[in-house]
Amino acid sequence: MICQNDHNIIRELATKWMEWASLPVMNERKRLWKAVHDLKAERPVILIETAWIDGYVRPDEIRCEDPFLRNVEQNMRVTLRQAEELNDDLVIEPHYRLGWRMRFSDYGVPVEIRAPMGAGHSIAYSFSFPIATSADLSRLRPRTLAVDRVETHRRRAVLEEIMGDILPVRLGNFDPFISEFDVGEFGDLGFTGNFFFGLTWQLYRFIGNDRLLYWVYDEPQMIHQLMNYLLEDRLALFGFFEQEGLLDFNTDSQMAGPRSYGYVSDLAAPDTARPARLKDMWGWAESQEFEMISPEMYQEFVLPYLAKLSERFGLVYYGCCERVDDRLPMIINAIPNLRSVSVSGWSDHAKTAEILGNKYVYSRKPTPAYISGTNPDWDRLEADMKKTRDVTKNCNVEILLRDVYTTNGDRARLRKWVDMTKKIFQI
């Protein structure tokens, strides 16, 4: 039974959500995002990822009692605060999105995610690294996949009962990136639409960093066996979503890549009146964990598997925090449906811009350390954006400020960064 107080809180937030979603600026922002992804950019689009910032919405601001509604309230308050304060290119859609609740078995070799290290809030986790010898490979089993339709529809019904007359509830997709953590009720926080491949992400959790680096020399066939196993796992997972009718077009404000929206003309529109297929979707490929190996080894041990999985999708976003310029030509050659490329602080910005030109999206990830902590380094933040401006004059640019985990209680620095960046790009 939902108490009246929870009911009132969610309805109030839904009213504010719909007010923002109905503003003309939202349609204008959608048009600008689509122009960038259509490779006809009119200006850079700018977005800050606020959901992971510690204290962006404090626990004592969440007033609902029901655990599910507390998560919904958290998501809505984070989104609304960002709309009210930051003036970036955030898009609020005229619906609330809910992902499918999924149930997965382990891989036959349970990967234990150990408690955060240190006291207080932390994003540092350790893993059990269960595959240490060739004998351990025989323990791997195909995962069992299931959708909890009963619980998903119960949650949808709860939201529709409370706010459906104000804000429609749209169901579809989930977040495999979050699911690999399996730490908490992140599925209710709105991170749907993100079809993250996570091959070397999971490989690292199987074998650890030392073996990841040594085995490309000492046990190359084991690396290939593991990568093939993970490829088959992902093909089965994404295929399950398609076969079970769980897909929803991620060509809207869902995550096409690491915080990038999916607006684009070359895939089916989000209101298309037929079931979605993987070929209608964005996929997200990356290999942060193998960034330190040579491009030649990357081409042998990683790229063929990413390319095979990319074939299932309509468009592909590549990269996250890793350097890409030293292997970008081979990625472009292997993944013909590549559209967007992440350019982190580790990449050669000018070289990457030259390679991408106006044929791809230059998805710039500013270095989060410069704005985090006690004292933001405004000189570095400004220089970082000026350099981006200077090298991307012929590129289709989106600027995604991610992985800011603390602002030391100073939210105002985020708006200051947006204003500074807009001034640099003359927006």
QUINOR-V217333 format. One record per residue. RES is the residue in three letters. PHI is phi in whole degrees, -180 to 180 (none if undefined). OMEGA is omega in degrees with one decimal (999 if undefined). NEAR is the number of other ideal C-beta (glycine too) atoms within 12 Angstrom. Layout:
RES,PHI,OMEGA,NEAR ; RES,PHI,OMEGA,NEAR
//
This chain:
MET,none,179.0,10 ; ILE,-86,-178.6,26 ; CYS,-74,-176.3,15 ; GLN,-63,-179.6,14 ; ASN,-64,177.1,17 ; ASP,-60,179.3,28 ; HIS,-57,-177.1,25 ; ASN,-67,-179.1,20 ; ILE,-62,-177.4,29 ; ILE,-66,178.6,41 ; ARG,-64,178.5,28 ; GLU,-63,179.2,24 ; LEU,-68,178.5,38 ; ALA,-62,178.0,37 ; THR,-64,178.0,21 ; LYS,-65,178.9,26 ; TRP,-58,-177.2,39 ; MET,-68,176.5,26 ; GLU,-62,177.7,20 ; TRP,-66,-177.9,27 ; ALA,-62,-176.3,32 ; SER,-88,-178.7,18 ; LEU,-70,178.7,20 ; PRO,-57,-177.8,11 ; VAL,-62,180.0,20 ; MET,-67,176.6,27 ; ASN,-66,177.8,18 ; GLU,-65,178.6,18 ; ARG,-66,176.1,34 ; LYS,-58,180.0,33 ; ARG,-63,-179.8,25 ; LEU,-69,176.6,31 ; TRP,-63,-179.9,43 ; LYS,-64,179.2,34 ; ALA,-62,177.7,26 ; VAL,-62,-176.5,41 ; HIS,-75,173.1,38 ; ASP,-85,179.8,25 ; LEU,66,176.8,27 ; LYS,-133,-171.9,19 ; ALA,-59,174.2,30 ; GLU,-94,175.2,20 ; ARG,-164,173.9,27 ; PRO,-65,170.4,35 ; VAL,-102,-170.0,41 ; ILE,-129,179.5,41 ; LEU,-148,174.8,41 ; ILE,-107,173.6,40 ; GLU,-87,-175.9,33 ; THR,-104,-170.1,38 ; ALA,-62,-175.7,32 ; TRP,-99,-178.2,28 ; ILE,-76,-178.0,33 ; ASP,-61,176.9,24 ; GLY,82,177.0,22 ; TYR,-59,163.3,33 ; VAL,-123,-173.8,30 ; ARG,-71,177.5,17 ; PRO,-55,-177.7,15 ; ASP,-75,174.7,8 ; GLU,-86,179.8,19 ; ILE,-86,-169.0,25 ; ARG,-110,178.8,24 ; CYS,-67,178.2,32 ; GLU,-96,-178.5,19 ; ASP,-66,-176.2,26 ; PRO,-59,178.8,18 ; PHE,-64,-179.3,29 ; LEU,-69,174.3,36 ; ARG,-63,177.9,26 ; ASN,-68,176.7,31 ; VAL,-63,178.7,39 ; GLU,-60,179.0,40 ; GLN,-58,-179.8,34 ; ASN,-61,-177.4,38 ; MET,-68,179.9,43 ; ARG,-68,177.3,36 ; VAL,-61,-178.4,36 ; THR,-63,-178.5,37 ; LEU,-67,178.0,31 ; ARG,-64,177.5,30 ; GLN,-62,178.8,34 ; ALA,-63,-176.7,31 ; GLU,-73,-167.9,23 ; GLU,-107,-162.4,27 ; LEU,-97,-179.3,33 ; ASN,60,171.3,23 ; ASP,-88,-176.2,35 ; ASP,-98,173.1,41 ; LEU,-57,174.1,38 ; VAL,-116,172.6,34 ; ILE,-109,-179.5,37 ; GLU,-82,-179.8,35 ; PRO,-81,173.7,26 ; HIS,-160,174.3,32 ; TYR,-108,-174.3,40 ; ARG,-99,178.4,41 ; LEU,-126,179.3,41 ; GLY,-89,176.8,43 ; TRP,-69,173.5,36 ; ARG,-83,-175.0,29 ; MET,-115,175.0,31 ; ARG,-128,179.6,21 ; PHE,-121,168.1,25 ; SER,-79,171.5,19 ; ASP,-81,-175.4,24 ; TYR,-92,-171.8,30 ; GLY,92,173.3,20 ; VAL,-122,-176.3,28 ; PRO,-57,176.2,22 ; VAL,-100,-178.4,32 ; GLU,-80,174.8,17 ; ILE,-98,-173.3,21 ; ARG,-80,-175.8,15 ; ALA,-59,176.4,13 ; PRO,-54,-177.7,16 ; MET,-84,178.3,14 ; GLY,92,-177.1,11 ; ALA,-86,173.9,8 ; GLY,75,-177.1,11 ; HIS,-67,-179.8,16 ; SER,-154,172.4,16 ; ILE,-110,-178.7,19 ; ALA,-91,-180.0,15 ; TYR,-127,173.5,20 ; SER,-115,-177.8,18 ; PHE,-128,-175.5,29 ; SER,-83,178.5,20 ; PHE,47,-168.6,25 ; PRO,-77,-178.4,26 ; ILE,-101,-176.2,35 ; ALA,-115,-178.5,20 ; THR,-140,178.8,17 ; SER,-62,179.6,19 ; ALA,-64,-178.3,12 ; ASP,-69,179.3,25 ; LEU,-62,-178.3,27 ; SER,-68,179.9,14 ; ARG,-83,-177.8,19 ; LEU,-66,178.2,30 ; ARG,-134,172.2,18 ; PRO,-61,177.6,19 ; ARG,-71,169.5,29 ; THR,-89,-175.3,17 ; LEU,-121,178.7,26 ; ALA,-150,175.4,20 ; VAL,-107,178.4,28 ; ASP,-91,-177.3,21 ; ARG,-66,-177.6,19 ; VAL,-61,-178.4,14 ; GLU,-69,178.4,22 ; THR,-60,-178.4,30 ; HIS,-70,175.1,18 ; ARG,-63,-179.7,18 ; ARG,-67,177.2,31 ; ARG,-62,-179.7,31 ; ALA,-64,177.6,20 ; VAL,-60,-179.0,29 ; LEU,-67,-179.8,41 ; GLU,-66,178.1,23 ; GLU,-64,-176.3,21 ; ILE,-78,-168.7,35 ; MET,-134,-174.4,34 ; GLY,-60,178.9,21 ; ASP,-76,179.1,14 ; ILE,-104,-173.3,27 ; LEU,-133,179.3,34 ; PRO,-61,177.6,21 ; VAL,-108,-178.8,31 ; ARG,-112,-174.6,29 ; LEU,-109,173.9,29 ; GLY,158,175.8,34 ; ASN,66,176.0,47 ; PHE,-161,-179.0,43 ; ASP,-125,179.6,37 ; PRO,-65,177.3,40 ; PHE,-60,178.9,30 ; ILE,-69,-175.6,29 ; SER,-62,179.5,33 ; GLU,-68,174.6,35 ; PHE,-73,-176.8,24 ; ASP,53,179.6,25 ; VAL,-127,173.9,19 ; GLY,105,-174.1,17 ; GLU,-92,-176.5,26 ; PHE,-63,-177.7,27 ; GLY,-61,179.5,35 ; ASP,-89,-172.9,36 ; LEU,-94,172.3,32 ; GLY,89,-178.1,38 ; PHE,-89,-179.6,36 ; THR,-98,175.2,44 ; GLY,88,-173.5,46 ; ASN,-97,-177.3,40 ; PHE,-92,-176.1,51 ; PHE,-81,-177.2,45 ; PHE,-73,172.6,46 ; GLY,62,-178.2,38 ; LEU,-72,179.7,44 ; THR,-76,170.5,40 ; TRP,-54,-179.0,35 ; GLN,-78,177.2,39 ; LEU,-56,177.7,43 ; TYR,-59,-179.4,33 ; ARG,-70,174.7,34 ; PHE,-76,-165.6,41 ; ILE,-119,-179.4,37 ; GLY,82,-172.6,21 ; ASN,-70,-178.0,22 ; ASP,-62,-179.4,13 ; ARG,-67,176.9,27 ; LEU,-58,-179.1,36 ; LEU,-81,-177.5,24 ; TYR,-76,-169.3,17 ; TRP,-71,174.3,32 ; VAL,-64,173.4,31 ; TYR,-96,-169.2,17 ; ASP,-86,-175.6,16 ; GLU,-137,-174.7,23 ; PRO,-60,-178.8,17 ; GLN,-68,177.0,17 ; MET,-67,176.3,30 ; ILE,-63,179.1,38 ; HIS,-63,178.5,23 ; GLN,-62,-179.5,25 ; LEU,-68,179.2,37 ; MET,-66,177.5,42 ; ASN,-66,176.9,24 ; TYR,-60,-178.9,31 ; LEU,-69,175.0,40 ; LEU,-60,179.7,32 ; GLU,-63,178.0,23 ; ASP,-62,-178.8,36 ; ARG,-70,176.7,41 ; LEU,-60,178.2,30 ; ALA,-68,-179.0,26 ; LEU,-64,-177.9,40 ; PHE,-69,175.7,37 ; GLY,-64,177.1,21 ; PHE,-61,178.7,27 ; PHE,-62,179.6,39 ; GLU,-69,-176.7,25 ; GLN,-65,-177.2,17 ; GLU,-88,178.7,24 ; GLY,68,-176.2,18 ; LEU,-99,-176.7,34 ; LEU,-78,168.8,41 ; ASP,-135,-174.4,36 ; PHE,-54,-178.8,35 ; ASN,-100,179.2,47 ; THR,-103,177.5,39 ; ASP,-134,-177.6,39 ; SER,-83,170.9,36 ; GLN,-69,-176.6,41 ; MET,-81,172.8,42 ; ALA,-81,177.6,46 ; GLY,-147,-178.5,44 ; PRO,-70,177.8,41 ; ARG,81,176.1,45 ; SER,-82,175.4,48 ; TYR,-71,-176.0,44 ; GLY,-103,-177.2,48 ; TYR,-57,-179.3,42 ; VAL,-167,-179.0,40 ; SER,-88,-172.4,21 ; ASP,-84,174.1,26 ; LEU,-122,-178.1,32 ; ALA,-60,178.6,27 ; ALA,-67,-176.2,21 ; PRO,-64,179.2,34 ; ASP,-101,178.9,15 ; THR,-59,-172.4,18 ; ALA,-90,172.6,9 ; ARG,-160,178.7,13 ; PRO,-63,178.1,20 ; ALA,-76,174.5,35 ; ARG,-120,177.4,24 ; LEU,-59,179.3,34 ; LYS,-67,175.2,24 ; ASP,-91,-166.3,32 ; MET,-112,163.7,45 ; TRP,-82,167.0,48 ; GLY,-115,-177.3,46 ; TRP,-125,177.7,46 ; ALA,-105,175.9,47 ; GLU,-167,175.9,43 ; SER,-159,-179.6,43 ; GLN,-61,-173.5,35 ; GLU,-69,179.7,32 ; PHE,-107,179.9,35 ; GLU,-62,-174.0,30 ; MET,-85,176.2,21 ; ILE,-88,-175.3,30 ; SER,-68,174.9,19 ; PRO,-56,-179.7,25 ; GLU,-66,177.9,15 ; MET,-70,175.5,26 ; TYR,-58,-179.5,35 ; GLN,-65,179.8,25 ; GLU,-82,-167.9,23 ; PHE,-98,-172.1,35 ; VAL,-123,-169.1,44 ; LEU,-58,-179.8,37 ; PRO,-59,-178.6,26 ; TYR,-75,175.4,37 ; LEU,-64,-179.5,41 ; ALA,-64,-179.7,31 ; LYS,-64,179.5,25 ; LEU,-70,179.6,40 ; SER,-62,-179.2,38 ; GLU,-59,-176.5,26 ; ARG,-77,-172.6,32 ; PHE,-107,179.1,44 ; GLY,-77,177.4,32 ; LEU,-134,-176.5,41 ; VAL,-128,167.8,45 ; TYR,-98,-178.6,48 ; TYR,-115,167.3,49 ; GLY,99,175.6,44 ; CYS,-147,-178.2,38 ; CYS,-103,-174.0,28 ; GLU,-81,170.2,35 ; ARG,-71,-179.6,32 ; VAL,-125,-169.9,45 ; ASP,-63,-177.1,30 ; ASP,-77,179.9,24 ; ARG,-134,-175.6,37 ; LEU,-64,178.7,35 ; PRO,-58,179.8,22 ; MET,-72,176.0,26 ; ILE,-66,179.0,39 ; ILE,-60,-179.4,26 ; ASN,-68,-174.5,15 ; ALA,-85,-175.3,28 ; ILE,-123,-174.8,37 ; PRO,-66,178.2,17 ; ASN,-95,173.8,30 ; LEU,-63,178.2,39 ; ARG,-128,-176.2,42 ; SER,-125,-179.4,51 ; VAL,-132,178.1,47 ; SER,-75,180.0,46 ; VAL,-123,-178.8,48 ; SER,-87,179.0,35 ; GLY,-65,-179.3,29 ; TRP,-84,-177.8,21 ; SER,-85,169.6,35 ; ASP,-76,-172.0,21 ; HIS,-63,-177.1,34 ; ALA,-69,179.3,21 ; LYS,-63,179.1,20 ; THR,-64,178.2,40 ; ALA,-61,179.4,33 ; GLU,-65,-179.3,23 ; ILE,-70,-176.2,31 ; LEU,-75,-177.7,38 ; GLY,53,177.8,22 ; ASN,-104,-177.9,20 ; LYS,-94,-179.2,21 ; TYR,-142,175.2,41 ; VAL,-91,175.6,48 ; TYR,-90,-173.4,47 ; SER,-96,-171.7,50 ; ARG,-80,177.3,44 ; LYS,-113,177.9,44 ; PRO,-59,-178.8,46 ; THR,-70,-173.7,29 ; PRO,-69,-178.1,33 ; ALA,-61,-176.4,24 ; TYR,-66,-176.8,26 ; ILE,-108,-176.0,39 ; SER,-90,173.1,29 ; GLY,79,-172.6,18 ; THR,-74,-173.9,13 ; ASN,-127,176.1,16 ; PRO,-59,178.3,29 ; ASP,-96,-173.5,20 ; TRP,-69,177.2,18 ; ASP,-65,178.8,13 ; ARG,-69,178.4,22 ; LEU,-61,179.3,33 ; GLU,-67,179.8,23 ; ALA,-63,180.0,20 ; ASP,-61,-179.0,33 ; MET,-74,177.0,37 ; LYS,-66,176.7,21 ; LYS,-64,177.5,25 ; THR,-60,177.7,37 ; ARG,-57,-172.8,30 ; ASP,-69,-175.0,18 ; VAL,-92,-173.8,27 ; THR,-114,-176.0,36 ; LYS,-61,-179.2,20 ; ASN,-109,-174.4,20 ; CYS,-112,171.0,34 ; ASN,-94,-165.5,37 ; VAL,-112,163.0,48 ; GLU,-124,-177.4,49 ; ILE,-119,-173.8,43 ; LEU,-120,178.9,43 ; LEU,-85,-174.0,46 ; ARG,-124,172.7,34 ; ASP,60,169.5,29 ; VAL,-91,-173.9,36 ; TYR,-97,175.8,23 ; THR,-152,171.2,26 ; THR,-118,178.6,30 ; ASN,57,178.9,20 ; GLY,80,-175.3,15 ; ASP,-110,-179.0,22 ; ARG,-70,-175.0,28 ; ALA,-62,-179.4,16 ; ARG,-65,-179.1,32 ; LEU,-68,176.8,38 ; ARG,-65,178.6,26 ; LYS,-61,178.8,23 ; TRP,-66,178.2,39 ; VAL,-61,-179.2,34 ; ASP,-63,178.4,23 ; MET,-62,-177.7,32 ; THR,-66,176.7,39 ; LYS,-62,178.7,23 ; LYS,-66,179.6,16 ; ILE,-62,-179.0,27 ; PHE,-90,178.5,27 ; GLN,56,178.8,12 ; ILE,-95,999,24
//
